[in-house]
Amino acid sequence: MWKVDFFEKEIERFLDLLSKKERAKVLRNIFLLERFGLGLREPNVKSLKIKKLKELRIIFSSKIFRFLFFHYQEKTLVILHAFIKKTQKTPAKEIRIALERMKQYRKNKGGADEL
């Protein structure tokens, strides 16, 4: 089993905005991430090729949810940012937010900044 950590309260706030059914589907996918970790592949997880970022991909009805995360250490994955995707390509703004949070997370944990 892997540990999935959320960046501060940002992810919980995002989850609180979802409907009950949306949240249930998202939490099922986060459970899959906990169970399979980096072994979870497309269509559920895709590597972004940007500073070791990956995205958990969830489609619910007409909405496309994305959760950007990274492998922190051993069997720990950290979800940094969540958003509803509206374009084909992951917006640079969303990636910047995730990268800044990754840097902050590592700093708060006392680890070296590996960006």
N, C-alpha and C positions, 0 to 999 in steps of 0.2 A: 504494500500500500504506500502511496505517495502522500506527502503533506501538501495541501494547497493553501497558501496564505494570501490574504487580500491586502492590498495597499491601503493602509489606514482604514478609514471608514468610507472611502470613495466608492468602492464596489458595492458595499451594503446599501448605500444611498441609491445607487443605480437600480439595484434589485428591488428596493422598496417602491420604485416608480412603475414597476411592471405589474401587469394583471396577474391574478392568481395562476392562470394557465401558463402564461409566459414564464413566470418565475419557476413553476414546476418543471418545465422543459429545460430551462437554463440550469437549474440545480441538478437535474438528471445528467446533463452533459458535464457539469463540474465533478459529479461523482465518477463519471467515466474517466475523467482526467486524474482523479485521485487513485482510481483503481489501476489504470494502465500507464499513467505518467507519460514519459517521452515515447512510449510504445504506441500511443494513440496517434493515428495518421489521418490523412485525408480520407473522407471529406470533413472529419471532425476538427483536425488540427493542421495548420499549414505554417511552414517556416517563412518568415518575411525576409530573410537574408539581410537584415539590418540589425547589427549589434546583438545577435542572438535572440531577437524577438520572435515569438510565435503567436499565432492567433487561434483561439478556440472559436469555431464557426458554428453558429446555431441559426437555423431558419425556422421561423414560426409564422404561419399564415403568410402574410405579405411582408413581414419584417425580417431583416437580417441582422442578428446580433453578433457583435465581435467583442471578444475579451482578449486583450493583448497581455501576454505573460512571458516570463523567462525562467530558466532553470537556475536557481540560486546556488544551492549546494546539495550534495548527496541526493536525497530524494525529496527535495523541496522545490515546488514551483510557486511563483508569485504572480498573481493576477494584478496588473498595474493599472489597467484602464479598460473601461467598457463603453460601448457606444452602439448606436443603430446605424448600420452602414447603408448609405444611399447612393453610392457610386460604385463603379466596377473596381476601381483601384482604391486601396486603403489610403485615405487622405493624409497628407504630410503632417497636418495639424495634429491628428490623432497619434501618429507615430512620435512626434515631438513630445507630446504630453507623456506618453509611456516611457520614453527615454529619460526625461527629466525625473520622473517618479522612480525609475530604476536606479538612477544615480543617488537620489535621496534615500531610497530603501537601503542600498549598500552602505551609505554613509551612516545611517541610523543604526545599522547592525554592526558597525565597526569594521566592515570589510573594505578592502581596497576597491577603488573605482576601476573597473575593468573595461570601461567603454572605450 
